[in-house]
């Protein structure tokens, strides 16, 4: 059935003039696409921006009563949510008032999300992916009897509630991990030593021309192989042809630490710990290898310290700025002051942080499983209705 045939009304919004201050910072929630994608449980109760009645009067924006299905037509085509409070929207969003005798609003929301890729394939070719109101009106979705719609909605709502409850737990676990790391290193009462005095080697990485890269040779670590927040690294996908002497000079070992030395200033100093390495690896020239003196510092203790705000602030402060990127050198890294409790205390701190990390990772993995359930449920329930 066409969307137009199951709706009482359909209307896009508009944006008040940005230059007119009397139109903005009002108490009318103003929905943009990012509000749709961030809406918890697919429902909007508040937004990042608000407009005034003057803004409504001076634009094509209008007050959308609660219960409309708000659908993105530009860029993130198919992003969808239901407004639980009166709102206004920009022109990238069309508000659909479902006919309750034909379709449940929640069923329409789930359906538009499920068929988002199909809708996006009808896009008008402009500088970005867009569909227009006419395309949305003529877009067809399967509409089973209301009793079947309600059954589908009950099941999908249960999955969404589980996702929301899990997100709260996951966010708490991630915050505990980060807070514990910051707390331990901020509260350590121990002498500090420059990082350079705790290592046996600081070495910039290996430069190879693009033609040397391929599917054979030695795995080579690139900065995209580990997250900006820092991470453990056992292997990497890209390979490069190396000589024996290159492998000797730039080969990695378990417990080696890699620091990104060239990047945007926000990512400078991001760090990886080589752990359970699957086979010999080397690393690119935009990184520095830190090899610790094991009698002085536990490698993972140093790795965890390098992930703290304190360490990142040092790298940002000492970075050399260029037009498109920033850089740090071996001297900058070596000058970082590292708290140095006894080795046994370092190991205890590492174990506590690892326990927090395990809880955070477990939460992340179970959230991924819930996402798989959600997608499978949409496919099975709505696909069967097609």
C-alpha positions in Angstrom: 0.0 0.0 0.0 1.3 3.5 -0.8 2.2 5.7 2.2 -0.2 8.3 0.9 -3.1 5.8 1.2 -2.4 4.9 4.8 -1.8 8.5 6.0 -4.3 11.2 7.0 -1.7 13.9 6.2 1.9 14.3 5.1 3.9 17.5 5.3 7.5 18.5 5.4 8.9 21.2 7.6 11.1 24.2 7.2 13.9 26.2 8.9 13.5 29.6 10.3 16.1 32.2 9.2 19.3 31.5 11.2 20.3 35.2 11.1 17.1 36.2 13.0 17.8 35.7 16.7 14.1 36.1 17.6 13.4 32.8 15.8 15.7 30.6 17.9 16.3 29.4 21.5 12.6 29.0 22.0 10.7 26.2 23.8 9.4 24.5 20.6 11.6 21.4 20.0 13.1 21.6 16.5 13.8 18.2 15.0 16.7 17.7 12.6 18.0 14.4 11.2 20.5 13.9 13.9 17.6 14.0 16.4 15.9 11.2 14.6 19.0 9.0 14.6 19.7 9.7 18.3 16.1 9.3 19.5 16.0 6.7 22.3 13.6 3.9 21.4 12.6 5.7 18.3 10.7 8.4 20.2 11.4 12.1 20.5 10.7 14.0 23.6 13.4 16.7 23.3 15.9 18.1 20.8 19.2 19.9 20.7 17.6 23.1 19.4 14.4 25.0 20.0 12.6 27.6 18.0 10.1 30.3 18.9 6.6 31.0 17.6 8.2 33.8 15.7 10.4 31.3 13.9 7.3 29.2 13.0 5.6 32.3 11.7 8.5 33.4 9.6 9.2 30.1 7.9 7.5 27.0 6.4 8.0 25.2 9.7 4.8 24.2 11.5 3.8 22.6 14.8 3.6 18.9 14.4 1.2 17.3 17.0 2.3 14.3 18.9 2.0 10.9 17.3 3.4 11.7 13.9 5.9 9.4 12.2 8.9 11.7 11.3 10.9 10.4 8.3 14.2 11.7 7.0 14.2 12.5 3.2 17.8 13.8 2.9 21.1 12.2 3.5 20.2 9.6 6.2 17.2 8.5 4.2 14.8 6.3 6.3 15.9 7.6 9.7 12.6 7.6 11.5 11.0 8.4 14.9 7.7 9.3 16.5 7.3 12.6 18.3 5.8 12.3 21.8 5.5 16.1 22.2 4.6 18.9 19.8 7.6 19.7 17.6 8.7 21.6 14.5 11.0 20.0 11.9 13.3 21.2 9.2 12.6 20.6 5.5 14.6 17.4 5.4 11.9 15.7 7.4 8.4 14.8 6.4 5.8 14.3 9.2 3.3 11.5 8.5 0.0 11.2 10.4 -1.0 7.6 10.3 -4.7 6.6 9.7 -5.4 4.5 12.8 -8.0 2.5 10.9 -5.3 1.2 8.6 -1.9 1.3 10.3 -0.4 1.5 13.7 2.1 4.3 14.1 4.7 2.0 15.6 4.2 -0.5 12.8 4.8 2.3 10.3 7.9 3.3 12.1 9.3 -0.2 12.1 8.3 -0.7 8.4 10.0 2.5 7.2 13.1 1.5 9.1 13.1 -2.0 7.6 12.5 -0.7 4.0 14.9 2.3 4.4 17.4 0.9 1.8 14.6 0.4 -0.7 13.4 3.9 -0.2 16.9 5.3 -0.5 17.3 3.5 -3.8 14.6 5.8 -5.2 16.7 8.9 -4.5 16.8 12.0 -6.7 20.4 12.4 -8.0 21.7 15.6 -6.5 24.9 16.5 -4.7 23.6 14.3 -1.8 21.2 11.4 -1.6 17.7 12.8 -1.3 14.1 11.7 -1.9 11.2 14.1 -2.1 7.7 14.1 -0.7 6.3 12.7 -3.9 8.6 9.7 -3.8 7.6 9.1 -0.1 3.9 9.4 -0.9 4.1 6.8 -3.7 6.4 4.4 -1.8 4.7 1.1 -1.0 5.0 -1.1 2.0 3.1 -4.3 3.0 0.3 -3.6 5.5 -1.1 -6.7 7.2 -4.3 -6.6 9.4 -4.2 -4.4 12.5 -4.1 -7.5 14.8 -0.9 -8.7 13.0 0.6 -5.3 13.1 0.1 -5.1 16.9 1.7 -8.5 17.4 4.7 -7.4 15.4 4.9 -4.2 17.4 4.7 -6.0 20.7 7.7 -8.2 19.8 9.8 -5.4 18.4 9.1 -3.2 21.3 10.4 -5.9 23.7 13.6 -6.1 21.7 14.0 -2.3 21.8 13.4 -2.1 25.5 16.1 -4.7 26.0 18.5 -2.6 23.9 17.7 0.5 25.9 18.2 -1.2 29.2 21.4 -2.7 28.0 22.7 0.6 26.7 22.4 2.0 30.2 24.4 -0.9 31.6 27.0 -0.7 28.8 27.5 3.1 29.2 28.0 2.6 32.9 30.5 -0.2 32.3 32.5 1.9 29.9 32.5 4.9 32.2 33.6 2.7 35.2 36.6 1.5 33.1 37.6 5.0 32.1 37.1 6.4 35.5 39.0 3.7 37.2 42.0 4.2 34.9 42.0 8.0 35.5 41.5 7.6 39.2 44.4 5.1 39.7 46.9 7.2 37.8 45.8 10.5 39.4 46.0 9.1 42.9 49.3 7.2 42.7 51.7 8.4 45.4 55.0 7.5 43.8 58.0 9.2 42.3 57.8 10.1 38.6 60.4 9.3 35.9 60.7 10.5 32.3 59.5 7.8 30.0 62.9 7.8 28.2 64.5 6.3 31.3 62.1 3.4 31.4 62.6 2.0 27.9 65.3 0.2 26.0 64.2 1.6 22.6 62.2 4.3 21.0 62.1 3.9 17.2 60.2 5.5 14.4 58.4 3.1 12.0 59.2 1.7 8.6 58.5 3.7 5.4 57.6 1.6 2.3 56.4 2.8 -1.1 52.8 1.9 -1.9 53.9 -0.6 -4.5 55.5 -2.7 -1.7 52.0 -3.3 -0.1 49.9 -6.3 -1.0 48.6 -9.7 0.1 51.9 -11.3 0.8 54.8 -10.5 3.0 54.9 -9.2 6.6 51.8 -7.8 8.3 52.3 -4.0 8.8 50.4 -2.1 11.4 48.7 1.1 10.3 47.1 3.7 12.6 43.6 2.6 11.6 44.3 -0.9 13.0 43.6 0.2 16.6 41.0 2.6 18.1 41.5 6.2 19.1 40.9 5.3 22.7 43.8 2.8 22.6 43.7 -1.0 22.3 45.4 -4.4 22.2 46.7 -5.6 18.9 47.5 -9.2 17.8 47.4 -8.9 14.1 46.6 -6.6 11.1 45.3 -7.2 7.6 47.7 -5.4 5.3 51.1 -6.8 4.3 54.3 -5.5 2.9 57.4 -7.0 1.5 60.3 -6.7 3.9 64.0 -7.7 4.0 65.5 -9.6 6.9 67.3 -6.5 8.2 64.0 -4.5 8.1 62.3 -7.1 10.1 65.2 -7.0 12.6 65.0 -3.2 12.9 61.2 -2.7 12.9 59.8 -6.0 14.0 57.4 -6.0 16.9 57.3 -8.2 20.0 54.6 -8.9 22.5 54.5 -6.1 25.1 55.8 -3.5 22.6 53.8 -0.3 22.6 53.0 1.8 19.5 52.3 5.5 19.7 50.8 7.4 16.8 53.2 10.4 16.2 51.5 12.0 13.2 47.8 12.7 13.1 45.1 15.3 13.8 45.8 16.9 17.2 42.8 15.2 18.8 44.2 11.8 17.9 47.9 12.4 18.4 49.5 9.9 20.8 46.9 7.2 20.4 48.3 4.0 21.6 48.3 0.2 21.1 49.8 -2.7 23.1 51.1 -5.6 21.1 49.6 -8.7 22.7 49.3 -12.4 21.7 50.9 -11.5 18.3 49.9 -14.1 15.7 53.0 -13.7 13.5 55.9 -11.3 13.2 54.7 -7.7 12.3 56.3 -4.3 11.5 54.7 -0.9 11.8 54.4 2.2 9.6 56.5 5.3 9.8 53.8 7.5 11.4 54.2 5.5 14.7 56.9 5.2 17.3 57.7 1.8 18.9 58.2 1.9 22.7 60.0 -1.1 24.1 60.1 -1.1 27.9 62.8 -2.1 30.4 60.8 -4.9 32.1 62.8 -4.5 35.4 61.5 -1.0 35.8 58.0 -0.9 34.4 55.2 -3.3 33.5 54.5 -2.8 29.8 50.7 -2.8 30.3 51.0 -0.4 33.2 52.7 2.1 30.9 50.2 1.3 28.1 47.3 2.1 30.5 49.0 5.3 31.6 49.4 6.4 28.0 45.6 6.1 27.6 44.9 8.6 30.3 43.8 12.2 29.9 47.1 13.3 31.6 49.2 11.6 28.9 47.1 12.8 26.0 47.3 16.4 27.4 51.1 16.2 27.4 51.1 15.1 23.7 48.7 17.8 22.7 50.8 20.4 24.5 54.1 19.3 22.9 52.7 18.6 19.4 54.1 20.5 16.5 51.2 22.0 14.5 51.0 22.0 10.7 48.1 22.9 8.4 46.4 19.5 8.2 48.1 17.5 11.0 50.2 17.6 14.1 53.2 15.6 15.2 55.2 14.5 18.2 58.8 13.1 18.2 60.8 10.8 20.4 61.9 13.6 22.6 58.3 14.6 23.3 57.4 11.0 24.2 60.6 10.5 26.2 59.9 13.7 28.3 56.5 12.4 29.6 56.6 12.0 33.3 55.4 8.5 34.3 54.3 7.6 37.9 56.5 4.7 39.0 55.2 2.7 42.0 56.9 -0.7 42.7 56.5 -3.4 40.1 54.2 -5.4 42.3 51.8 -2.4 42.7 51.9 -1.7 38.9 50.8 -5.3 38.3 47.9 -5.0 40.8 46.7 -1.8 39.1 46.8 -3.5 35.8 44.7 -6.4 37.0 42.0 -4.0 38.4 41.9 -2.1 35.1 41.7 -5.3 33.2 38.7 -6.4 35.2 36.9 -3.2 34.4 37.8 -3.6 30.7 36.4 -7.2 30.7 33.1 -5.9 32.0 33.0 -3.2 29.4 33.9 -5.6 26.5 31.3 -8.1 27.7 28.6 -5.4 27.6 29.7 -4.4 24.1 29.5 -7.9 22.8 26.1 -8.6 24.2 24.8 -5.3 22.7 26.0 -6.5 19.3 24.1 -9.7 19.9 20.9 -7.7 20.6 21.4 -5.7 17.4 21.6 -9.0 15.5 18.4 -10.1 17.1 16.7 -6.8 16.2 17.7 -7.0 12.6 16.7 -10.6 12.3 13.3 -9.8 13.9 12.7 -7.0 11.5 13.6 -9.2 8.6 11.5 -12.2 9.7 8.4 -10.3 10.9 8.3 -7.6 8.3 9.7 -9.6 5.5 7.0 -12.2 6.0 4.4 -9.5 5.8 5.7 -8.4 2.4 
